[in-house]
């Protein structure tokens, strides 16, 4: 408690603290008793922590113990059938049969949804998952409104290695009767018309969050628009867009919303890929390295090059620039490894794991060095053999893409409607119309002159 002295007005108030009584000195026996009590208290707290950890481990493992001939044996728990999309082992549907279903939900940005079949008891789950890649639609970002009737087939995935569970999926999703699906009317008002295309430059785009902005070029319809919003669902795929990338798009807006871009492509209608969207600068040379790690969720990994002295001068200069920026700004990341994405792998069917030896080409990005044309090789493969194998794999990949493009063009040509008979027939010779010549244009020949008093033709 504090005591205050009584003072007159205008004078400062001085606080006076009471003096604490002097503490009694403890004897040697008392100090030893206090120390033993503290040690005992700490041991009890440590035991409580260990008990909590053991309980948490048992709760996570969910393993039951059974005695067999006097020994404790761990028994794996049975898989519960309450999982939304997993099915029992004896469930074997006819995957060629077609079924009707109602759309329960669909998220266009994530590209996933759920279908509820009209036939009761068709599947032992609440709904059937569906991915946007299975929708038969001409739109780059297909969408399904809640309650839309669709036709589909069932597909059962192979059992997982982890727990042996199987899952049901909806594939070959079409409109009833096998037609193409149409996107629902979401209140779009097109700027300058549905087929009008504009150009602009990317200012910012976050591929992970799925949105960004672009600055459009000068156009009469967009004179009051400074920025156009970009979304992942209008791209139709998860690809990065670097700053300053030139793109082509259509514009629309909803009631009270910003101007947004749709059907986003490169100038000329070329599809955007990872190689064309991230603004990479290709470097000369073939390099060999070892995979340090790979992240399955992000589909990215790191490669350690075997001989850093073989890196091009541009790459070494880039690393030095990043080190100089690090001194000024501690938040700048240094280039310690070479980053690669699974889309830059030549044979995507082959699995690249940690400690694999690979051969690759190199390119520069805005903040790191990347690897493209990644190919797995043996540990005893020399550099010359690796170069030959990489060149052969790149050529085979190019030939495969060309064949696929030719097949797609042929399919489109076969599906195109046949020309009308009138258009296919040879045009008949035109008959000269007997109309009077205008005063501004004199007749070129006497045959084209009209007789006086002849009737005019419409």
LUMKOLVEX-920653 format. One record per residue (C-alpha): x, y, z; residue in three letters. Coordinates in steps of 0.001 Angstrom, whole numbers, plus 524288, in hexadecimal, padded with zeros to 5 digits. Layout:
BEGIN
XYZALA/...
//
This chain:
BEGIN
800008000080000UNK/8041E80DDA7FD21UNK/8028F8194B8065EUNK/800D882754801A2UNK/804A0833688094DUNK/7FA7A83DFE80B1FUNK/7FEB284A0380363UNK/7F892856D27FFB3UNK/7F30685A0B7F23AUNK/7FD0B85C6F7E7A0UNK/8077F854677EE13UNK/80C4F8477E7E898UNK/807FD83AF57EF2AUNK/8133F832707F38DUNK/8113C823D07F489UNK/8175081D3F80037UNK/8192380E7F7FFD2UNK/8196C8065F80BE1UNK/8265B7FFF480E9CUNK/825E97F12980DC0UNK/82A1C7E9D8819B3UNK/837587E31C81838UNK/8365E7D4D18141AUNK/83B0D7CA9F81D7CUNK/846CE7C2E981908UNK/843FE7B49681673UNK/84BF37AA4081CDEUNK/8538E79FF481550UNK/849457958C81816UNK/83E1C79E4D81389UNK/845167A16A806A1UNK/84752792E580426UNK/838DC7900A806C8UNK/8349579AAA7FD1EUNK/83DBF7955B7F2A9UNK/8389E7876D7F466UNK/82AA178C5D7F319UNK/82DD5793667E654UNK/8345C7873E7E0B2UNK/828B977ECC7E46CUNK/81F317887F7DE23UNK/826EC788737D155UNK/82728779917D0D9UNK/818677790E7D2A1UNK/81666782D37C794UNK/81F5A77AE37BEAAUNK/817B276E6D7C18CUNK/80ADD775307BE4AUNK/8106B779D77B13AUNK/8150676C187ADBDUNK/807A17666D7B104UNK/80103770747A837UNK/80A5276D1779D0BUNK/8078575E8679E5DUNK/7F8D67610179E28UNK/7FA3276972791EEUNK/8022D75ED578B0DUNK/7F8037547E78E3CUNK/7ED3075D5E78992UNK/7F42075FA377C97UNK/7F8097519B77A3BUNK/7EADC74BB977E36UNK/7F13F73E7D77F9FUNK/7EB23733E378808UNK/7F35B729E278F5EUNK/7EF9671B8F78FB1UNK/7F62F71052796E2UNK/7FA207048778EE1UNK/801396F9EE79684UNK/804F6703A77A105UNK/80A7170DD079789UNK/8053071B3E79453UNK/8028171CF1785C4UNK/7FEDE7298A77ECCUNK/7F2797288C776A7UNK/7EF58732B076C30UNK/7E1F1738F976DBFUNK/7D77B735C1763C5UNK/7D46874034759A7UNK/7C7B4746FC75CD7UNK/7BD5D747AE7523EUNK/7B98E7557D75653UNK/7C32E75BB874CB0UNK/7BB86763B2742CCUNK/7C16175E3873638UNK/7C79E75127739F0UNK/7C0A57448F73626UNK/7C1B07369E73B6AUNK/7C9E972C4A73494UNK/7BE1B7249972FA8UNK/7B86B7307372867UNK/7BA8F72E22719CBUNK/7B17A7365871111UNK/7B00F735C670254UNK/7B8FD740C06FD86UNK/7B345740896EFBCUNK/7A55C743796F41AUNK/7A053751816F3CEUNK/798F7757DA6FF19UNK/791D576491701E0UNK/794E576D5B70D6AUNK/7924377AC57131EUNK/79D5B7843E7160AUNK/79E9578620724BBUNK/7A989790427241EUNK/7B4AA7949171B50UNK/7C02079DB171E17UNK/7C59D7A2DD7113BUNK/7D1E97A8C071747UNK/7D5E479BB471D43UNK/7CFF7793D67120CUNK/7C904789F771AD1UNK/7BACC786CD71DBAUNK/7B13677C60721EAUNK/7A6107751A71B2DUNK/79A4176E8472176UNK/7956F7631571900UNK/786DB761D671643UNK/78756753117182EUNK/78650750027269AUNK/790C4746E072BBFUNK/799987488671FDDUNK/7A57674B7072865UNK/7A77C749BD73716UNK/7ABB4758027388AUNK/7A490764D273A73UNK/7A94176A9272D8AUNK/7B2717678C72233UNK/7BE3E7709C72055UNK/7C09877662712D0UNK/7CC0377E2270D2DUNK/7CB30788E6702F1UNK/7D3FC7810C6F9BEUNK/7C906776EB6F862UNK/7BEC6780E56F3E7UNK/7BBA8780BF6E55CUNK/7BB7278F596E2A3UNK/7C13D7990D6D8F2UNK/7C3A97A3226E39CUNK/7D1807A4A06E906UNK/7CBBC7A5716F6D1UNK/7BFE079C446F711UNK/7B60279E6D701DDUNK/7A9CE79775706C7UNK/79E9379E2670DA4UNK/7984C797A171967UNK/78D5378EAF714E9UNK/7926B78CC0706FEUNK/78F1777F4B70165UNK/79AE87783D6FBA0UNK/79E3376ADB6F631UNK/7AA527638F6FAC7UNK/7B13E756936FCA2UNK/7B721750F97090EUNK/7C58C74E4770B26UNK/7CC1174794716C0UNK/7DA0E74B8F719C3UNK/7E4407410571CCAUNK/7E6BC73E6372B51UNK/7F0027479A7322DUNK/7FCEB7427273770UNK/7FAEE7493574489UNK/7EE30743157490EUNK/7E8CB73B8C73D54UNK/7DCD47443673BC9UNK/7D60C745F072EB5UNK/7CE84751EA72A49UNK/7C36F7544E720BCUNK/7C43575F0C7165CUNK/7BB4A7645870BB0UNK/7C156764066FE06UNK/7BCE9767BB6F046UNK/7B317771916F585UNK/7AA31776F76EAC9UNK/79CB177CC56E924UNK/7916C772ED6E8CAUNK/7927B76BB66DBDFUNK/7A12F76DC66DA60UNK/7A0F077C366D696UNK/7AA66786B36DAE8UNK/7A84A78E006E79EUNK/7A54379C846E776UNK/7A9FB7A5D76F1D8UNK/79F237ABA86FA43UNK/79B127B9C96F86EUNK/7A2107C0C97038CUNK/79D927CE847001BUNK/7A8EC7D23D6F742UNK/7A80A7DF056EFC7UNK/7B24D7DF186E4FEUNK/7BA227EB686E250UNK/7B9D67EE786D3D3UNK/7B34F7E18B6D04AUNK/7B5517D3256D332UNK/7BF317D0F86C82CUNK/7C6DB7DD856CA64UNK/7D51D7DB556CE42UNK/7DE717E49C6D529UNK/7ECF67E4956D808UNK/7F4987E88F6E41DUNK/7FFE97E5A96ED55UNK/7FFEF7DDEE6F9FCUNK/802BB7E659705EDUNK/801627DBED71068UNK/7FCDA7CDC771126UNK/7FD707C40371C71UNK/7FC1D7B6357170CUNK/7FA5E7B06C724A9UNK/7EEF67B95372869UNK/7E9CF7B98971A70UNK/7E7E17C7F87178FUNK/7EF027D3E97125FUNK/7EDB27E06C70A7EUNK/7F1607E53B6FCF2UNK/7F2497F2B66F6BFUNK/7EAA37F32B6E9E7UNK/7EF807FA566DDE8UNK/7E84F8062B6D8EBUNK/7DAD0802DC6D3CFUNK/7CE5480B0E6D2A2UNK/7C645801446DA8BUNK/7D0728010A6E58EUNK/7D3FA80F716E647UNK/7CF55810686F48AUNK/7D5308033D6F895UNK/7E2C98038D6FE96UNK/7E3A27F545702D4UNK/7DD5E7E8776FEBAUNK/7DC537DD4670877UNK/7E2227D002704BEUNK/7DD907C32770AB3UNK/7E28F7B52F70A35UNK/7D5987AF9270582UNK/7D5E37B8286F954UNK/7E3987B3426F650UNK/7DEAA7A54B6F6E7UNK/7EB3C7A04F6FD4EUNK/7F4F07A34D70816UNK/7FFFC7AAB370167UNK/8081A7B671705C6UNK/807207C3A16FEF5UNK/813467CC1170013UNK/813487DAD37015DUNK/812847E1A46F426UNK/80D7F7D5C26EC92UNK/805527D9D06E0BAUNK/7F80F7D30C6E086UNK/7EB567D3396D8F8UNK/7DDF77D21C6DF5EUNK/7CF9A7D5566DEF5UNK/7C93A7DE2E6E924UNK/7BCC67DCFF6F10DUNK/7B7617E2076FDD1UNK/7AC917DE4B7071AUNK/7A32C7E71B70E4BUNK/7AB107EFB471773UNK/7B7A67E832714CBUNK/7C4BD7EB8570E57UNK/7C83A7E96970024UNK/7CD677DB786FEBDUNK/7D4997D4326F3FFUNK/7D0357C78F6ED81UNK/7D60D7BE446E36CUNK/7E3D27C2DE6E704UNK/7EE117BF2F6DCC7UNK/7FA757C4626D6BBUNK/7F9097CE016CB4CUNK/7F33F7C6BB6BFCBUNK/7EB867BD0E6C813UNK/7F75A7B4966CBC2UNK/7F5307AC876D81FUNK/7FD347B0796E402UNK/806277A6026E9ABUNK/810087A6186F4BEUNK/81B2F7A7DC6EB0DUNK/814E57B3EA6E4D6UNK/80E7A7B9A46F0F8UNK/8198E7BA876FACEUNK/822197C31B6F209UNK/82DCF7B9EB6F201UNK/83A727BD006EAE1UNK/840907B0A26E55AUNK/84F377AE6B6E733UNK/8585E7A65F6DEDFUNK/85E2E799A66E3ADUNK/85AC478C636E970UNK/85D25789D86F7E3UNK/85CF677E4870150UNK/8585477EEA70F57UNK/8520D7779371AAAUNK/8442E7798D71FA0UNK/844B477EA172D85UNK/8360C77E947306BUNK/8289677E4072A17UNK/81BD6783AF72FA6UNK/8100C77BB372AC7UNK/8061A7862472E6BUNK/80C6C79138726D5UNK/812857880B71CA1UNK/81F8C78F3671E0FUNK/82D1E78B1D72246UNK/83B7478F0F7233FUNK/8474B78A3071BBEUNK/8559778B3F71FE6UNK/85E9A78CAF71426UNK/86A77783B571449UNK/8743778D7D70EABUNK/8708079BBB711B7UNK/87BED7A0A87096AUNK/874C879C196FD18UNK/869997A5A16FF5DUNK/868467B0606F505UNK/86D677BE006F7BCUNK/85F9B7C3826F80FUNK/85BBD7BA1B702F3UNK/867DD7BD4A70B08UNK/865637CBD67091BUNK/8574D7C9F570D8CUNK/85BD37C30F71A00UNK/865597CE3E71CE2UNK/85A757D83771B2FUNK/851D67D0FB724DEUNK/85CFD7D0BB72EC3UNK/85ED97DF7772D2CUNK/8504A7E1B972F61UNK/850D47D91073B79UNK/85A617E27C741F5UNK/850ED7EDE07402AUNK/844527E66E74287UNK/844E67DA9E74BD8UNK/837F07D5907466AUNK/83DD07D23C73927UNK/83FAD7C39E736F8UNK/84CAA7BEAA73205UNK/84DC57B50D726BBUNK/853187A8A572CF5UNK/84C8879E637246AUNK/8460E79D3A71715UNK/8373779C837179FUNK/82F407939770EC0UNK/820C8790BE70CC1UNK/81ACE783F970887UNK/8158B78A806FC2DUNK/823CA78C646F814UNK/8263777DB56F8C1UNK/8275D776F76EB84UNK/82172769C66EF37UNK/816B976CE86F8E2UNK/8136E75E806FA8FUNK/820BC75BF7700BAUNK/821DC75F4870F18UNK/82CDF76820713A1UNK/83042766B0721FAUNK/83AB576B5A72B3EUNK/849117681672809UNK/845BF76549719BAUNK/8501E7695F70FD2UNK/84A63771DD704F8UNK/84E8F779356F8CBUNK/847F8786186F56EUNK/84881793476EEB0UNK/848947A0136F61AUNK/840C27ACD16F5A6UNK/840177B9746FD5FUNK/833E17BE247047AUNK/830FB7CAB470BBEUNK/8358C7C5D871925UNK/83C1E7B8B4716CFUNK/842A27AF9370D15UNK/83A2B7A4BF70783UNK/83C41797C2700A6UNK/834D87930C6F4B6UNK/83511786766ECABUNK/8384977EA86F8EBUNK/83BAB7705E6F61EUNK/83FFC765816FF65UNK/84CF575EEB6FC32UNK/8559F7545270232UNK/860877572770BBCUNK/86AF9752897021CUNK/8660B75AAA6F68EUNK/870167643E6F142UNK/86D2C7721A6ECCAUNK/86E0176EAD6DE54UNK/864AA7632E6DFEDUNK/85B7576BC16E7CFUNK/85B5F7761B6DD0DUNK/857EA76BE56D2C8UNK/84D157660E6DB38UNK/847547738A6DDF2UNK/8475E777616CF88UNK/840AE76AA76CBDEUNK/8364376C4D6D687UNK/8337577A646D28DUNK/831D27765C6C45EUNK/828A376B2D6C806UNK/82088774656D06CUNK/81F6077E306C534UNK/81B22773786BBC6UNK/810C976ECD6C567UNK/80B4777C896C6FBUNK/80AD777E586B835UNK/80390771786B672UNK/7F9D67751C6C11BUNK/7F7757826F6BAD9UNK/7F55877C3F6AD64UNK/7EBB07728A6B336UNK/7E44877D8A6BA09UNK/7E3A8785856AD6DUNK/7DEB97799F6A5FBUNK/7D435777276B037UNK/7CFA6785486AF4BUNK/7CF357845E6A07BUNK/7C70D777E26A12FUNK/7BDA177DEB6AAEFUNK/7BBE978A516A2C4UNK/7AECB78AF169B56UNK/7AF16787BC68CE3UNK/7AD727935768397UNK/79FEA795CD67DE8UNK/79C95790A36706BUNK/79A8B79E5066B42UNK/7A8067A24D66FB8UNK/7AE437960266A4FUNK/7A7DB7972665CF7UNK/7AE7C79EF96524CUNK/7A9497ACDA65132UNK/7A09D7AF616456CUNK/7A4947BA2563BD1UNK/79F237C73664030UNK/794687CD3F637D4UNK/7964A7DB93634ACUNK/78BB07E3F363AF6UNK/7846A7ED17631D9UNK/785157F90C63A6DUNK/786E1806D163567UNK/7949580C09636C3UNK/796748168C640F4UNK/799D28241E63C21UNK/7A69F823E7643C4UNK/7AB718174363D5EUNK/7AA378164462E88UNK/7A7B7808DF62871UNK/7B4388020462434UNK/7ADA37FB896185BUNK/7A1427FDD761061UNK/79BA37F0C8614ECUNK/79A9E7F5B1622D2UNK/7923B8016C61F16UNK/783E28008E62289UNK/779578032561854UNK/7710C80F2D61AA8UNK/7646980C1962169UNK/768AF7FE8062610UNK/763F27FA8A6339FUNK/76D7C7FBEE63EFDUNK/7715F7EFF3646ACUNK/7729D7EFDE65556UNK/
//
